[in-house]
Amino acid sequence: MKSKTTVGILLFENAEELDFVGPWEVFASARVVTGNLDVVTVSEKEGPIRAAKGMQVIADTTLARAPKLDVLLIPGGDGRRKEVDNEVVVSWIKKTAATCEWVTSVCTGAFLLHRAGLLHGKNVTTHWSRTDELEALGGITLRRGARYVRDGNVVTAAGVSAGIDMSLWLIGALFDAETARRVQKSIEYAPAPPYTAEV
């Protein structure tokens, strides 16, 4: 294991709050538990971003200044409709993903991964209400009903709270199952079934 793992979470206007806040909480808690993880939020430009339900956030850094990432997480939300046509963002995702250990999305963040060419031939999932839309883009196998799906180093999660489950799984993959369970306990998260993966 490397001395430190860096997780980057992309932020953009009208991103769904829990898509990024839920995973951020998991990774930030893992930072406390392990001391071997950093989590940063990244946006195209400086300044406040208004998320889907009205929360305002300011990213830690910009695309141009982002550190080298080991894990990339792309949230969803209605803002993805605009971002899939944002060549600056899509190009950054593609370039950054090329050197990441894990590339992930929550909810309709999968559409950004698809636009960046990262889902071709992959098994994937997304929010239940957008599965047909994603499948219609072609080149993927849609796994309906799955909380998250791993195919190679790409992990896609279904809507909103599924990002927390996926992030706990990633902690297990990056460290071990016991660390993931310690993080789960620290955030008082009680999924059903509980974290059980031995990775």
C-alpha positions as a LaTeX table, in Angstrom:
\begin{tabular}{lrrr}
\hline
Residue & $x$ (\AA) & $y$ (\AA) & $z$ (\AA) \\
\hline
Met1 & 0.00 & 0.00 & 0.00 \\
Lys2 & 1.20 & 3.50 & $-0.82$ \\
Ser3 & 2.07 & 5.91 & 2.00 \\
Lys4 & $-1.04$ & 7.97 & 1.19 \\
Thr5 & $-4.05$ & 7.66 & $-1.12$ \\
Thr6 & $-5.62$ & 10.80 & $-2.58$ \\
Val7 & $-9.32$ & 10.82 & $-3.44$ \\
Gly8 & $-10.70$ & 13.59 & $-5.65$ \\
Ile9 & $-14.40$ & 14.44 & $-5.84$ \\
Leu10 & $-15.56$ & 16.58 & $-8.75$ \\
Leu11 & $-18.01$ & 19.36 & $-7.94$ \\
Phe12 & $-20.18$ & 21.28 & $-10.41$ \\
Glu13 & $-23.32$ & 23.40 & $-10.43$ \\
Asn14 & $-26.48$ & 21.40 & $-9.63$ \\
Ala15 & $-24.62$ & 18.30 & $-8.51$ \\
Glu16 & $-26.74$ & 16.22 & $-6.14$ \\
Glu17 & $-25.60$ & 16.98 & $-2.57$ \\
Leu18 & $-25.53$ & 13.50 & $-1.07$ \\
Asp19 & $-23.78$ & 12.14 & $-4.17$ \\
Phe20 & $-20.67$ & 13.99 & $-3.09$ \\
Val21 & $-21.22$ & 14.71 & 0.62 \\
Gly22 & $-21.92$ & 11.05 & 1.49 \\
Pro23 & $-18.69$ & 9.74 & $-0.09$ \\
Trp24 & $-16.77$ & 12.73 & 1.28 \\
Glu25 & $-17.87$ & 11.78 & 4.80 \\
Val26 & $-16.73$ & 8.19 & 4.27 \\
Phe27 & $-13.34$ & 9.20 & 2.88 \\
Ala28 & $-12.81$ & 11.95 & 5.47 \\
Ser29 & $-13.60$ & 9.46 & 8.23 \\
Ala30 & $-11.17$ & 7.00 & 6.67 \\
Arg31 & $-8.54$ & 9.74 & 6.78 \\
Val32 & $-9.06$ & 9.96 & 10.55 \\
Val33 & $-9.09$ & 6.18 & 11.01 \\
Thr34 & $-6.05$ & 5.40 & 8.83 \\
Gly35 & $-3.99$ & 8.57 & 8.57 \\
Asn36 & $-3.19$ & 7.37 & 5.05 \\
Leu37 & $-5.85$ & 9.06 & 2.94 \\
Asp38 & $-6.53$ & 12.57 & 1.71 \\
Val39 & $-9.79$ & 13.71 & 0.12 \\
Val40 & $-10.08$ & 16.86 & $-1.96$ \\
Thr41 & $-12.95$ & 18.46 & $-3.82$ \\
Val42 & $-12.25$ & 19.81 & $-7.30$ \\
Ser43 & $-14.17$ & 22.22 & $-9.52$ \\
Glu44 & $-13.56$ & 23.83 & $-12.88$ \\
Lys45 & $-13.35$ & 27.35 & $-11.44$ \\
Glu46 & $-12.87$ & 29.04 & $-8.10$ \\
Gly47 & $-15.82$ & 30.33 & $-6.10$ \\
Pro48 & $-19.06$ & 28.98 & $-4.65$ \\
Ile49 & $-21.06$ & 26.26 & $-6.37$ \\
Arg50 & $-24.79$ & 25.85 & $-5.79$ \\
Ala51 & $-25.77$ & 22.20 & $-5.64$ \\
Ala52 & $-29.08$ & 20.65 & $-6.71$ \\
Lys53 & $-31.07$ & 21.32 & $-3.53$ \\
Gly54 & $-29.50$ & 24.71 & $-2.84$ \\
Met55 & $-26.42$ & 23.94 & $-0.75$ \\
Gln56 & $-23.47$ & 26.20 & $-1.55$ \\
Val57 & $-19.99$ & 24.73 & $-1.46$ \\
Ile58 & $-16.50$ & 25.85 & $-2.39$ \\
Ala59 & $-14.12$ & 23.25 & $-3.78$ \\
Asp60 & $-10.66$ & 22.80 & $-2.28$ \\
Thr61 & $-8.97$ & 23.27 & $-5.63$ \\
Thr62 & $-9.53$ & 23.68 & $-9.36$ \\
Leu63 & $-9.04$ & 21.28 & $-12.25$ \\
Ala64 & $-5.84$ & 23.09 & $-13.19$ \\
Arg65 & $-4.36$ & 22.84 & $-9.68$ \\
Ala66 & $-5.65$ & 19.44 & $-8.61$ \\
Pro67 & $-3.08$ & 17.03 & $-7.14$ \\
Lys68 & $-2.44$ & 13.63 & $-8.68$ \\
Leu69 & $-5.40$ & 11.47 & $-7.74$ \\
Asp70 & $-5.58$ & 7.78 & $-6.92$ \\
Val71 & $-9.38$ & 7.70 & $-6.80$ \\
Leu72 & $-11.71$ & 9.87 & $-8.88$ \\
Leu73 & $-15.38$ & 10.24 & $-7.93$ \\
Ile74 & $-17.96$ & 11.90 & $-10.16$ \\
Pro75 & $-21.35$ & 12.77 & $-8.61$ \\
Gly76 & $-24.61$ & 13.07 & $-10.50$ \\
Gly77 & $-27.55$ & 15.43 & $-10.41$ \\
Asp78 & $-29.23$ & 17.57 & $-13.04$ \\
Gly79 & $-26.01$ & 19.52 & $-13.50$ \\
Arg80 & $-24.53$ & 16.58 & $-15.36$ \\
Arg81 & $-26.74$ & 17.46 & $-18.33$ \\
Lys82 & $-24.69$ & 20.61 & $-18.88$ \\
Glu83 & $-21.35$ & 19.11 & $-17.87$ \\
Val84 & $-21.46$ & 16.29 & $-20.44$ \\
Asp85 & $-21.04$ & 19.02 & $-23.05$ \\
Asn86 & $-18.30$ & 20.82 & $-21.11$ \\
Glu87 & $-15.17$ & 19.79 & $-22.96$ \\
Val88 & $-12.89$ & 21.20 & $-20.25$ \\
Val89 & $-14.47$ & 18.99 & $-17.60$ \\
Val90 & $-14.85$ & 15.90 & $-19.80$ \\
Ser91 & $-11.23$ & 16.14 & $-20.98$ \\
Trp92 & $-10.03$ & 16.52 & $-17.40$ \\
Ile93 & $-11.99$ & 13.44 & $-16.33$ \\
Lys94 & $-10.52$ & 11.39 & $-19.17$ \\
Lys95 & $-6.96$ & 12.56 & $-18.53$ \\
Thr96 & $-7.18$ & 12.16 & $-14.76$ \\
Ala97 & $-8.81$ & 8.74 & $-14.94$ \\
Ala98 & $-5.93$ & 7.42 & $-17.03$ \\
Thr99 & $-3.62$ & 7.45 & $-14.01$ \\
Cys100 & $-6.14$ & 6.61 & $-11.25$ \\
Glu101 & $-6.29$ & 3.33 & $-9.40$ \\
Trp102 & $-10.09$ & 3.63 & $-9.17$ \\
Val103 & $-12.57$ & 5.62 & $-11.26$ \\
Thr104 & $-16.04$ & 5.96 & $-9.78$ \\
Ser105 & $-19.40$ & 7.63 & $-10.18$ \\
Val106 & $-22.53$ & 8.09 & $-8.13$ \\
Cys107 & $-26.00$ & 8.28 & $-9.66$ \\
Thr108 & $-25.97$ & 10.06 & $-13.03$ \\
Gly109 & $-22.29$ & 10.86 & $-12.72$ \\
Ala110 & $-22.05$ & 7.72 & $-14.88$ \\
Phe111 & $-23.12$ & 9.87 & $-17.85$ \\
Leu112 & $-19.94$ & 11.93 & $-17.47$ \\
Leu113 & $-17.82$ & 8.77 & $-17.34$ \\
His114 & $-19.60$ & 7.53 & $-20.45$ \\
Arg115 & $-18.97$ & 10.83 & $-22.25$ \\
Ala116 & $-15.29$ & 10.59 & $-21.34$ \\
Gly117 & $-15.17$ & 7.15 & $-22.97$ \\
Leu118 & $-14.53$ & 5.30 & $-19.72$ \\
Leu119 & $-17.52$ & 2.93 & $-19.69$ \\
His120 & $-17.14$ & 1.22 & $-23.06$ \\
Gly121 & $-17.72$ & $-2.52$ & $-22.66$ \\
Lys122 & $-18.36$ & $-2.13$ & $-18.92$ \\
Asn123 & $-21.04$ & $-3.39$ & $-16.58$ \\
Val124 & $-22.52$ & $-0.30$ & $-14.93$ \\
Thr125 & $-25.40$ & 1.11 & $-12.93$ \\
Thr126 & $-26.96$ & 4.51 & $-12.29$ \\
His127 & $-30.06$ & 6.01 & $-10.68$ \\
Trp128 & $-33.07$ & 3.77 & $-11.33$ \\
Ser129 & $-34.91$ & 6.55 & $-13.16$ \\
Arg130 & $-32.08$ & 7.05 & $-15.66$ \\
Thr131 & $-31.13$ & 3.48 & $-16.52$ \\
Asp132 & $-32.91$ & 3.47 & $-19.88$ \\
Glu133 & $-31.34$ & 6.80 & $-20.81$ \\
Leu134 & $-27.85$ & 5.56 & $-20.00$ \\
Glu135 & $-28.37$ & 2.23 & $-21.72$ \\
Ala136 & $-29.53$ & 4.03 & $-24.88$ \\
Leu137 & $-26.09$ & 5.64 & $-25.19$ \\
Gly138 & $-24.73$ & 2.19 & $-26.03$ \\
Gly139 & $-21.53$ & 0.33 & $-25.36$ \\
Ile140 & $-22.41$ & $-0.78$ & $-21.83$ \\
Thr141 & $-24.23$ & $-3.53$ & $-19.94$ \\
Leu142 & $-26.70$ & $-1.97$ & $-17.52$ \\
Arg143 & $-27.08$ & $-3.75$ & $-14.17$ \\
Arg144 & $-30.45$ & $-2.61$ & $-12.88$ \\
Gly145 & $-31.13$ & $-2.85$ & $-9.17$ \\
Ala146 & $-27.49$ & $-3.07$ & $-8.09$ \\
Arg147 & $-26.33$ & $-0.67$ & $-5.37$ \\
Tyr148 & $-22.93$ & $-0.49$ & $-7.04$ \\
Val149 & $-21.13$ & $-2.36$ & $-9.79$ \\
Arg150 & $-17.41$ & $-2.93$ & $-10.19$ \\
Asp151 & $-15.94$ & $-3.72$ & $-13.60$ \\
Gly152 & $-12.16$ & $-3.59$ & $-13.65$ \\
Asn153 & $-11.11$ & $-0.37$ & $-11.92$ \\
Val154 & $-14.42$ & 1.35 & $-12.65$ \\
Val155 & $-17.11$ & 1.38 & $-9.97$ \\
Thr156 & $-20.52$ & 2.94 & $-10.60$ \\
Ala157 & $-23.12$ & 3.44 & $-7.89$ \\
Ala158 & $-26.89$ & 3.81 & $-8.13$ \\
Gly159 & $-28.60$ & 6.91 & $-6.83$ \\
Val160 & $-27.60$ & 9.18 & $-3.98$ \\
Ser161 & $-27.14$ & 7.08 & $-0.81$ \\
Ala162 & $-25.67$ & 4.17 & $-2.80$ \\
Gly163 & $-22.53$ & 6.30 & $-3.04$ \\
Ile164 & $-21.95$ & 5.72 & 0.67 \\
Asp165 & $-22.09$ & 1.95 & 0.19 \\
Met166 & $-19.71$ & 2.17 & $-2.76$ \\
Ser167 & $-17.31$ & 4.38 & $-0.83$ \\
Leu168 & $-17.19$ & 1.93 & 2.07 \\
Trp169 & $-16.45$ & $-0.85$ & $-0.42$ \\
Leu170 & $-13.62$ & 1.28 & $-1.80$ \\
Ile171 & $-12.16$ & 1.70 & 1.68 \\
Gly172 & $-12.15$ & $-2.08$ & 1.94 \\
Ala173 & $-10.40$ & $-2.33$ & $-1.43$ \\
Leu174 & $-7.85$ & 0.35 & $-0.60$ \\
Phe175 & $-7.14$ & $-0.89$ & 2.94 \\
Asp176 & $-9.03$ & $-3.91$ & 4.27 \\
Ala177 & $-12.46$ & $-5.03$ & 5.42 \\
Glu178 & $-11.76$ & $-4.24$ & 9.07 \\
Thr179 & $-10.88$ & $-0.65$ & 8.20 \\
Ala180 & $-14.11$ & $-0.31$ & 6.23 \\
Arg181 & $-16.08$ & $-1.60$ & 9.21 \\
Arg182 & $-14.33$ & 0.86 & 11.53 \\
Val183 & $-15.26$ & 3.70 & 9.20 \\
Gln184 & $-18.85$ & 2.44 & 8.99 \\
Lys185 & $-19.07$ & 2.38 & 12.78 \\
Ser186 & $-17.50$ & 5.82 & 13.10 \\
Ile187 & $-20.17$ & 7.43 & 10.93 \\
Glu188 & $-23.03$ & 5.50 & 12.59 \\
Tyr189 & $-24.05$ & 4.03 & 9.25 \\
Ala190 & $-26.21$ & 0.93 & 9.42 \\
Pro191 & $-26.92$ & $-0.38$ & 5.92 \\
Ala192 & $-28.88$ & $-3.57$ & 5.40 \\
Pro193 & $-27.06$ & $-5.78$ & 4.85 \\
Pro194 & $-24.05$ & $-4.31$ & 6.69 \\
Tyr195 & $-20.63$ & $-4.08$ & 5.10 \\
Thr196 & $-19.62$ & $-7.70$ & 4.52 \\
Ala197 & $-17.25$ & $-7.66$ & 1.55 \\
Glu198 & $-13.89$ & $-9.35$ & 2.04 \\
Val199 & $-11.73$ & $-7.63$ & $-0.57$ \\
\hline
\end{tabular}
